[in-house]
Amino acid sequence: MQTARPVTKPTKQRKMIYEAPDHIRHKLFAAHLSPELRATHLVRSFPVRSGDTIRVTRGDHKGFEGKISRVDLRKYRIYLEGLTREKVDGTTVFVAVHPSKVVITRLNLDDKWRKKVLERKQKTQAKPKETRKKAKPKTVQKPAETVEMEKPSEFELEKEVEVEKPSEVKIKEPSEEKKAVVEKPTKKTAAKPRRKRTRTAAVKEKAPAGEIKEEEKPKVEKKRARRKSTKKTEEGEE
């Protein structure tokens, strides 16, 4: 079943009102009942028809009360007896009133079908009040009852204070073989560059001490070569 979507565009809303069928137009003609009628018939609103007496509540003719002479379903207007105005040419015409601006003060119940509709509406509006669920009272949480605990005796307190001391346990030291295994490996140091062995050091290792003496060689001073000075020849200068 296809559901009707609500129309939000005002142009479409006006079009639906002007092109509405008669059964919907009849509902749009509903007006509020006066407080006295509402108390007797237990109905809030009811469609207006010719023969009902109404009172105008809004507009220039506010407070005017009269009997409906004619109803225009095409233009959504009501015409009352006695509510007229003069035109420029001197003729009198009825003033049109919209059904939303009136209140029904007396209903015309000559039509038996209209009575049945009113009775059916009374039942439908009375049902919701009877079947309405009563609101459950809010449950207030009571504060938790305080329970008095029995105080422990002095003998029990002494027992709790006395705590067994842990027995001394001798830890066996690991054996030397295990120590060697357990020892952590030392950090490797960077290898130092190996020195070259001189001839004198090798002879010292082989020969006994005191026999070989290192011969002291006199230091020879090298003469520094003089820098040759270039003299320009007279020819070169020329």
MODELLER restraints for C-alpha pairs under 7 A, 6 or more apart:
rsr = mdl.restraints
at = mdl.atoms
rsr.add(forms.Gaussian(group=physical.xy_distance, feature=features.Distance(at['CA:7:A'], at['CA:13:A']), mean=6.55, stdev=0.5))
rsr.add(forms.Gaussian(group=physical.xy_distance, feature=features.Distance(at['CA:25:A'], at['CA:73:A']), mean=6.83, stdev=0.5))
rsr.add(forms.Gaussian(group=physical.xy_distance, feature=features.Distance(at['CA:26:A'], at['CA:47:A']), mean=6.69, stdev=0.5))
rsr.add(forms.Gaussian(group=physical.xy_distance, feature=features.Distance(at['CA:27:A'], at['CA:47:A']), mean=6.37, stdev=0.5))
rsr.add(forms.Gaussian(group=physical.xy_distance, feature=features.Distance(at['CA:29:A'], at['CA:47:A']), mean=5.24, stdev=0.5))
rsr.add(forms.Gaussian(group=physical.xy_distance, feature=features.Distance(at['CA:29:A'], at['CA:48:A']), mean=5.95, stdev=0.5))
rsr.add(forms.Gaussian(group=physical.xy_distance, feature=features.Distance(at['CA:29:A'], at['CA:99:A']), mean=5.76, stdev=0.5))
rsr.add(forms.Gaussian(group=physical.xy_distance, feature=features.Distance(at['CA:30:A'], at['CA:45:A']), mean=6.20, stdev=0.5))
rsr.add(forms.Gaussian(group=physical.xy_distance, feature=features.Distance(at['CA:30:A'], at['CA:46:A']), mean=4.95, stdev=0.5))
rsr.add(forms.Gaussian(group=physical.xy_distance, feature=features.Distance(at['CA:30:A'], at['CA:47:A']), mean=3.64, stdev=0.5))
rsr.add(forms.Gaussian(group=physical.xy_distance, feature=features.Distance(at['CA:30:A'], at['CA:48:A']), mean=5.77, stdev=0.5))
rsr.add(forms.Gaussian(group=physical.xy_distance, feature=features.Distance(at['CA:30:A'], at['CA:99:A']), mean=6.83, stdev=0.5))
rsr.add(forms.Gaussian(group=physical.xy_distance, feature=features.Distance(at['CA:31:A'], at['CA:45:A']), mean=5.39, stdev=0.5))
rsr.add(forms.Gaussian(group=physical.xy_distance, feature=features.Distance(at['CA:31:A'], at['CA:46:A']), mean=5.69, stdev=0.5))
rsr.add(forms.Gaussian(group=physical.xy_distance, feature=features.Distance(at['CA:31:A'], at['CA:47:A']), mean=6.00, stdev=0.5))
rsr.add(forms.Gaussian(group=physical.xy_distance, feature=features.Distance(at['CA:31:A'], at['CA:48:A']), mean=6.43, stdev=0.5))
rsr.add(forms.Gaussian(group=physical.xy_distance, feature=features.Distance(at['CA:31:A'], at['CA:99:A']), mean=5.95, stdev=0.5))
rsr.add(forms.Gaussian(group=physical.xy_distance, feature=features.Distance(at['CA:31:A'], at['CA:100:A']), mean=5.93, stdev=0.5))
rsr.add(forms.Gaussian(group=physical.xy_distance, feature=features.Distance(at['CA:31:A'], at['CA:102:A']), mean=6.55, stdev=0.5))
rsr.add(forms.Gaussian(group=physical.xy_distance, feature=features.Distance(at['CA:31:A'], at['CA:103:A']), mean=6.10, stdev=0.5))
rsr.add(forms.Gaussian(group=physical.xy_distance, feature=features.Distance(at['CA:31:A'], at['CA:104:A']), mean=6.77, stdev=0.5))
rsr.add(forms.Gaussian(group=physical.xy_distance, feature=features.Distance(at['CA:32:A'], at['CA:44:A']), mean=6.05, stdev=0.5))
rsr.add(forms.Gaussian(group=physical.xy_distance, feature=features.Distance(at['CA:32:A'], at['CA:45:A']), mean=4.28, stdev=0.5))
rsr.add(forms.Gaussian(group=physical.xy_distance, feature=features.Distance(at['CA:32:A'], at['CA:46:A']), mean=6.61, stdev=0.5))
rsr.add(forms.Gaussian(group=physical.xy_distance, feature=features.Distance(at['CA:32:A'], at['CA:103:A']), mean=5.25, stdev=0.5))
rsr.add(forms.Gaussian(group=physical.xy_distance, feature=features.Distance(at['CA:32:A'], at['CA:104:A']), mean=6.28, stdev=0.5))
rsr.add(forms.Gaussian(group=physical.xy_distance, feature=features.Distance(at['CA:33:A'], at['CA:44:A']), mean=5.96, stdev=0.5))
rsr.add(forms.Gaussian(group=physical.xy_distance, feature=features.Distance(at['CA:33:A'], at['CA:45:A']), mean=5.43, stdev=0.5))
rsr.add(forms.Gaussian(group=physical.xy_distance, feature=features.Distance(at['CA:33:A'], at['CA:103:A']), mean=5.63, stdev=0.5))
rsr.add(forms.Gaussian(group=physical.xy_distance, feature=features.Distance(at['CA:33:A'], at['CA:104:A']), mean=4.81, stdev=0.5))
rsr.add(forms.Gaussian(group=physical.xy_distance, feature=features.Distance(at['CA:33:A'], at['CA:105:A']), mean=6.58, stdev=0.5))
rsr.add(forms.Gaussian(group=physical.xy_distance, feature=features.Distance(at['CA:34:A'], at['CA:103:A']), mean=6.02, stdev=0.5))
rsr.add(forms.Gaussian(group=physical.xy_distance, feature=features.Distance(at['CA:34:A'], at['CA:104:A']), mean=5.84, stdev=0.5))
rsr.add(forms.Gaussian(group=physical.xy_distance, feature=features.Distance(at['CA:34:A'], at['CA:105:A']), mean=5.49, stdev=0.5))
rsr.add(forms.Gaussian(group=physical.xy_distance, feature=features.Distance(at['CA:38:A'], at['CA:44:A']), mean=5.96, stdev=0.5))
rsr.add(forms.Gaussian(group=physical.xy_distance, feature=features.Distance(at['CA:42:A'], at['CA:122:A']), mean=6.13, stdev=0.5))
rsr.add(forms.Gaussian(group=physical.xy_distance, feature=features.Distance(at['CA:43:A'], at['CA:122:A']), mean=6.15, stdev=0.5))
rsr.add(forms.Gaussian(group=physical.xy_distance, feature=features.Distance(at['CA:49:A'], at['CA:71:A']), mean=6.72, stdev=0.5))
rsr.add(forms.Gaussian(group=physical.xy_distance, feature=features.Distance(at['CA:50:A'], at['CA:68:A']), mean=4.97, stdev=0.5))
rsr.add(forms.Gaussian(group=physical.xy_distance, feature=features.Distance(at['CA:50:A'], at['CA:69:A']), mean=5.68, stdev=0.5))
rsr.add(forms.Gaussian(group=physical.xy_distance, feature=features.Distance(at['CA:50:A'], at['CA:70:A']), mean=5.77, stdev=0.5))
rsr.add(forms.Gaussian(group=physical.xy_distance, feature=features.Distance(at['CA:50:A'], at['CA:71:A']), mean=6.44, stdev=0.5))
rsr.add(forms.Gaussian(group=physical.xy_distance, feature=features.Distance(at['CA:51:A'], at['CA:67:A']), mean=6.11, stdev=0.5))
rsr.add(forms.Gaussian(group=physical.xy_distance, feature=features.Distance(at['CA:51:A'], at['CA:68:A']), mean=5.46, stdev=0.5))
rsr.add(forms.Gaussian(group=physical.xy_distance, feature=features.Distance(at['CA:51:A'], at['CA:69:A']), mean=6.77, stdev=0.5))
rsr.add(forms.Gaussian(group=physical.xy_distance, feature=features.Distance(at['CA:51:A'], at['CA:108:A']), mean=5.63, stdev=0.5))
rsr.add(forms.Gaussian(group=physical.xy_distance, feature=features.Distance(at['CA:52:A'], at['CA:67:A']), mean=5.80, stdev=0.5))
rsr.add(forms.Gaussian(group=physical.xy_distance, feature=features.Distance(at['CA:52:A'], at['CA:68:A']), mean=5.76, stdev=0.5))
rsr.add(forms.Gaussian(group=physical.xy_distance, feature=features.Distance(at['CA:52:A'], at['CA:106:A']), mean=5.82, stdev=0.5))
rsr.add(forms.Gaussian(group=physical.xy_distance, feature=features.Distance(at['CA:52:A'], at['CA:107:A']), mean=5.05, stdev=0.5))
rsr.add(forms.Gaussian(group=physical.xy_distance, feature=features.Distance(at['CA:52:A'], at['CA:108:A']), mean=5.16, stdev=0.5))
rsr.add(forms.Gaussian(group=physical.xy_distance, feature=features.Distance(at['CA:53:A'], at['CA:66:A']), mean=5.45, stdev=0.5))
rsr.add(forms.Gaussian(group=physical.xy_distance, feature=features.Distance(at['CA:53:A'], at['CA:67:A']), mean=4.28, stdev=0.5))
rsr.add(forms.Gaussian(group=physical.xy_distance, feature=features.Distance(at['CA:53:A'], at['CA:68:A']), mean=6.19, stdev=0.5))
rsr.add(forms.Gaussian(group=physical.xy_distance, feature=features.Distance(at['CA:53:A'], at['CA:104:A']), mean=6.18, stdev=0.5))
rsr.add(forms.Gaussian(group=physical.xy_distance, feature=features.Distance(at['CA:53:A'], at['CA:105:A']), mean=5.73, stdev=0.5))
rsr.add(forms.Gaussian(group=physical.xy_distance, feature=features.Distance(at['CA:53:A'], at['CA:106:A']), mean=5.19, stdev=0.5))
rsr.add(forms.Gaussian(group=physical.xy_distance, feature=features.Distance(at['CA:53:A'], at['CA:107:A']), mean=6.87, stdev=0.5))
rsr.add(forms.Gaussian(group=physical.xy_distance, feature=features.Distance(at['CA:54:A'], at['CA:65:A']), mean=5.64, stdev=0.5))
rsr.add(forms.Gaussian(group=physical.xy_distance, feature=features.Distance(at['CA:54:A'], at['CA:66:A']), mean=5.79, stdev=0.5))
rsr.add(forms.Gaussian(group=physical.xy_distance, feature=features.Distance(at['CA:54:A'], at['CA:67:A']), mean=6.39, stdev=0.5))
rsr.add(forms.Gaussian(group=physical.xy_distance, feature=features.Distance(at['CA:54:A'], at['CA:102:A']), mean=6.29, stdev=0.5))
rsr.add(forms.Gaussian(group=physical.xy_distance, feature=features.Distance(at['CA:54:A'], at['CA:103:A']), mean=5.48, stdev=0.5))
rsr.add(forms.Gaussian(group=physical.xy_distance, feature=features.Distance(at['CA:54:A'], at['CA:104:A']), mean=4.43, stdev=0.5))
rsr.add(forms.Gaussian(group=physical.xy_distance, feature=features.Distance(at['CA:54:A'], at['CA:105:A']), mean=5.30, stdev=0.5))
rsr.add(forms.Gaussian(group=physical.xy_distance, feature=features.Distance(at['CA:55:A'], at['CA:63:A']), mean=6.13, stdev=0.5))
rsr.add(forms.Gaussian(group=physical.xy_distance, feature=features.Distance(at['CA:55:A'], at['CA:64:A']), mean=5.64, stdev=0.5))
rsr.add(forms.Gaussian(group=physical.xy_distance, feature=features.Distance(at['CA:55:A'], at['CA:65:A']), mean=4.18, stdev=0.5))
rsr.add(forms.Gaussian(group=physical.xy_distance, feature=features.Distance(at['CA:55:A'], at['CA:66:A']), mean=6.65, stdev=0.5))
rsr.add(forms.Gaussian(group=physical.xy_distance, feature=features.Distance(at['CA:55:A'], at['CA:102:A']), mean=5.50, stdev=0.5))
rsr.add(forms.Gaussian(group=physical.xy_distance, feature=features.Distance(at['CA:55:A'], at['CA:103:A']), mean=5.30, stdev=0.5))
rsr.add(forms.Gaussian(group=physical.xy_distance, feature=features.Distance(at['CA:55:A'], at['CA:104:A']), mean=6.54, stdev=0.5))
rsr.add(forms.Gaussian(group=physical.xy_distance, feature=features.Distance(at['CA:55:A'], at['CA:105:A']), mean=6.84, stdev=0.5))
rsr.add(forms.Gaussian(group=physical.xy_distance, feature=features.Distance(at['CA:56:A'], at['CA:62:A']), mean=5.10, stdev=0.5))
rsr.add(forms.Gaussian(group=physical.xy_distance, feature=features.Distance(at['CA:56:A'], at['CA:63:A']), mean=5.30, stdev=0.5))
rsr.add(forms.Gaussian(group=physical.xy_distance, feature=features.Distance(at['CA:56:A'], at['CA:64:A']), mean=5.40, stdev=0.5))
rsr.add(forms.Gaussian(group=physical.xy_distance, feature=features.Distance(at['CA:56:A'], at['CA:65:A']), mean=6.37, stdev=0.5))
rsr.add(forms.Gaussian(group=physical.xy_distance, feature=features.Distance(at['CA:56:A'], at['CA:101:A']), mean=6.11, stdev=0.5))
rsr.add(forms.Gaussian(group=physical.xy_distance, feature=features.Distance(at['CA:56:A'], at['CA:102:A']), mean=4.49, stdev=0.5))
rsr.add(forms.Gaussian(group=physical.xy_distance, feature=features.Distance(at['CA:56:A'], at['CA:103:A']), mean=6.58, stdev=0.5))
rsr.add(forms.Gaussian(group=physical.xy_distance, feature=features.Distance(at['CA:57:A'], at['CA:63:A']), mean=5.88, stdev=0.5))
rsr.add(forms.Gaussian(group=physical.xy_distance, feature=features.Distance(at['CA:57:A'], at['CA:101:A']), mean=5.65, stdev=0.5))
rsr.add(forms.Gaussian(group=physical.xy_distance, feature=features.Distance(at['CA:57:A'], at['CA:102:A']), mean=5.43, stdev=0.5))
rsr.add(forms.Gaussian(group=physical.xy_distance, feature=features.Distance(at['CA:57:A'], at['CA:103:A']), mean=6.98, stdev=0.5))
rsr.add(forms.Gaussian(group=physical.xy_distance, feature=features.Distance(at['CA:58:A'], at['CA:101:A']), mean=5.50, stdev=0.5))
rsr.add(forms.Gaussian(group=physical.xy_distance, feature=features.Distance(at['CA:66:A'], at['CA:80:A']), mean=5.92, stdev=0.5))
rsr.add(forms.Gaussian(group=physical.xy_distance, feature=features.Distance(at['CA:66:A'], at['CA:81:A']), mean=5.99, stdev=0.5))
rsr.add(forms.Gaussian(group=physical.xy_distance, feature=features.Distance(at['CA:67:A'], at['CA:80:A']), mean=5.58, stdev=0.5))
rsr.add(forms.Gaussian(group=physical.xy_distance, feature=features.Distance(at['CA:67:A'], at['CA:81:A']), mean=5.64, stdev=0.5))
rsr.add(forms.Gaussian(group=physical.xy_distance, feature=features.Distance(at['CA:68:A'], at['CA:78:A']), mean=6.96, stdev=0.5))
rsr.add(forms.Gaussian(group=physical.xy_distance, feature=features.Distance(at['CA:68:A'], at['CA:79:A']), mean=5.91, stdev=0.5))
rsr.add(forms.Gaussian(group=physical.xy_distance, feature=features.Distance(at['CA:68:A'], at['CA:80:A']), mean=4.50, stdev=0.5))
rsr.add(forms.Gaussian(group=physical.xy_distance, feature=features.Distance(at['CA:68:A'], at['CA:81:A']), mean=6.26, stdev=0.5))
rsr.add(forms.Gaussian(group=physical.xy_distance, feature=features.Distance(at['CA:69:A'], at['CA:79:A']), mean=5.81, stdev=0.5))
rsr.add(forms.Gaussian(group=physical.xy_distance, feature=features.Distance(at['CA:69:A'], at['CA:80:A']), mean=5.37, stdev=0.5))
rsr.add(forms.Gaussian(group=physical.xy_distance, feature=features.Distance(at['CA:69:A'], at['CA:81:A']), mean=5.76, stdev=0.5))
rsr.add(forms.Gaussian(group=physical.xy_distance, feature=features.Distance(at['CA:70:A'], at['CA:78:A']), mean=6.24, stdev=0.5))
rsr.add(forms.Gaussian(group=physical.xy_distance, feature=features.Distance(at['CA:70:A'], at['CA:79:A']), mean=5.24, stdev=0.5))
rsr.add(forms.Gaussian(group=physical.xy_distance, feature=features.Distance(at['CA:71:A'], at['CA:77:A']), mean=6.26, stdev=0.5))
rsr.add(forms.Gaussian(group=physical.xy_distance, feature=features.Distance(at['CA:71:A'], at['CA:78:A']), mean=4.82, stdev=0.5))
rsr.add(forms.Gaussian(group=physical.xy_distance, feature=features.Distance(at['CA:71:A'], at['CA:79:A']), mean=6.33, stdev=0.5))
rsr.add(forms.Gaussian(group=physical.xy_distance, feature=features.Distance(at['CA:72:A'], at['CA:78:A']), mean=6.30, stdev=0.5))
rsr.add(forms.Gaussian(group=physical.xy_distance, feature=features.Distance(at['CA:76:A'], at['CA:98:A']), mean=6.48, stdev=0.5))
rsr.add(forms.Gaussian(group=physical.xy_distance, feature=features.Distance(at['CA:77:A'], at['CA:96:A']), mean=5.66, stdev=0.5))
rsr.add(forms.Gaussian(group=physical.xy_distance, feature=features.Distance(at['CA:77:A'], at['CA:97:A']), mean=5.44, stdev=0.5))
rsr.add(forms.Gaussian(group=physical.xy_distance, feature=features.Distance(at['CA:77:A'], at['CA:98:A']), mean=4.95, stdev=0.5))
rsr.add(forms.Gaussian(group=physical.xy_distance, feature=features.Distance(at['CA:77:A'], at['CA:99:A']), mean=6.69, stdev=0.5))
rsr.add(forms.Gaussian(group=physical.xy_distance, feature=features.Distance(at['CA:78:A'], at['CA:96:A']), mean=5.61, stdev=0.5))
rsr.add(forms.Gaussian(group=physical.xy_distance, feature=features.Distance(at['CA:78:A'], at['CA:97:A']), mean=5.08, stdev=0.5))
rsr.add(forms.Gaussian(group=physical.xy_distance, feature=features.Distance(at['CA:78:A'], at['CA:98:A']), mean=6.14, stdev=0.5))
rsr.add(forms.Gaussian(group=physical.xy_distance, feature=features.Distance(at['CA:78:A'], at['CA:99:A']), mean=6.61, stdev=0.5))
rsr.add(forms.Gaussian(group=physical.xy_distance, feature=features.Distance(at['CA:79:A'], at['CA:94:A']), mean=6.14, stdev=0.5))
rsr.add(forms.Gaussian(group=physical.xy_distance, feature=features.Distance(at['CA:79:A'], at['CA:95:A']), mean=6.28, stdev=0.5))
rsr.add(forms.Gaussian(group=physical.xy_distance, feature=features.Distance(at['CA:79:A'], at['CA:96:A']), mean=5.33, stdev=0.5))
rsr.add(forms.Gaussian(group=physical.xy_distance, feature=features.Distance(at['CA:79:A'], at['CA:97:A']), mean=6.48, stdev=0.5))
rsr.add(forms.Gaussian(group=physical.xy_distance, feature=features.Distance(at['CA:83:A'], at['CA:94:A']), mean=5.94, stdev=0.5))
rsr.add(forms.Gaussian(group=physical.xy_distance, feature=features.Distance(at['CA:83:A'], at['CA:95:A']), mean=5.91, stdev=0.5))
rsr.add(forms.Gaussian(group=physical.xy_distance, feature=features.Distance(at['CA:84:A'], at['CA:92:A']), mean=6.31, stdev=0.5))
rsr.add(forms.Gaussian(group=physical.xy_distance, feature=features.Distance(at['CA:84:A'], at['CA:93:A']), mean=5.35, stdev=0.5))
rsr.add(forms.Gaussian(group=physical.xy_distance, feature=features.Distance(at['CA:84:A'], at['CA:94:A']), mean=4.26, stdev=0.5))
rsr.add(forms.Gaussian(group=physical.xy_distance, feature=features.Distance(at['CA:84:A'], at['CA:95:A']), mean=5.28, stdev=0.5))
rsr.add(forms.Gaussian(group=physical.xy_distance, feature=features.Distance(at['CA:85:A'], at['CA:92:A']), mean=5.43, stdev=0.5))
rsr.add(forms.Gaussian(group=physical.xy_distance, feature=features.Distance(at['CA:85:A'], at['CA:93:A']), mean=5.59, stdev=0.5))
rsr.add(forms.Gaussian(group=physical.xy_distance, feature=features.Distance(at['CA:85:A'], at['CA:94:A']), mean=6.47, stdev=0.5))
rsr.add(forms.Gaussian(group=physical.xy_distance, feature=features.Distance(at['CA:85:A'], at['CA:95:A']), mean=6.63, stdev=0.5))
rsr.add(forms.Gaussian(group=physical.xy_distance, feature=features.Distance(at['CA:86:A'], at['CA:92:A']), mean=4.41, stdev=0.5))
rsr.add(forms.Gaussian(group=physical.xy_distance, feature=features.Distance(at['CA:86:A'], at['CA:93:A']), mean=6.48, stdev=0.5))
rsr.add(forms.Gaussian(group=physical.xy_distance, feature=features.Distance(at['CA:109:A'], at['CA:115:A']), mean=6.16, stdev=0.5))
